[in-house]
Amino acid sequence: MIPFKYKGYTITVEGVITPSTNSVKFSFDNGMDSNTHILKLNTDDDKKWHNVVNKLKNSVNARLLYLQQRQ
């Protein structure tokens, strides 16, 4: 998957997403805040690229909400 930017973070996925993939490692970084997570892909619907992108964006949004609540 090609790295992309979302809300100032560069999101990269390590590995490929195929029908036999159960999980994929991804990271997002904005230069000051770096995070690495594992995304579980349980169903065939989860493995569709647009659903993966939405899950990655949700992870960034959750991180931003967490950082906002800590202030």
N, C-alpha and C positions, 0 to 999 in steps of 0.2 A: 504494500500500500504506500502511496506517495505521501511524504510528510506534508502537513498543512498547518496553517495558522488559524487560531480561534481565540479571540479576546486577548491578544498579545502573547499567547503561548504557542510554541511550535510543538505539534503533536506528531510523534513518530511511532510506528508499529513495527516491532521486530518479528520477522517471520511472515508467512503467507497465511491467508485464510482460505481453507478448502473445506469441502463437505466433511472431511474426516478430522478437522481441527476441533479440539474441545476447549482450548484456552489459548490466549495470545498475550504476549507481554507488550505493554506500551508505556511510553513516557511522554510527559509534557513539561516544557521548560520555557521560562521567560527571561532567563539571564540571572534572576535573583532567586527564583523559587523553582526547584527541580523536583519532580515526582516520578516514580516508577510504580506501575500497578500491573496486575494480571486480570484480564477480562475473560470471564467464563462465557462460552458460547454453547448453551445447552441444547437449543433446538435448531432446526434448519432455518427457521425464520430469523434467529439471532445472527446467523452467518451471512446474511445478505448485507452488502456493503453499506447501504444507506442506514440500516439499523445499527451497524457497528459504528459508523460515524456519529449517530445520535447518542450512543452509549458513551463514546469518547467525549463528546461535548458535555454530556451530563456530568461526567467526572470532573471536567474543568469547572463547571458551574458549582458543583459541590465544594471544590477546593476554594473557590472565590468566596462562597458563602461562609465557609469555615474561617477563612482569614478575616473576613468582615466582622464576624461575631467575636473574634478574639480581641478586637480593638476596643 
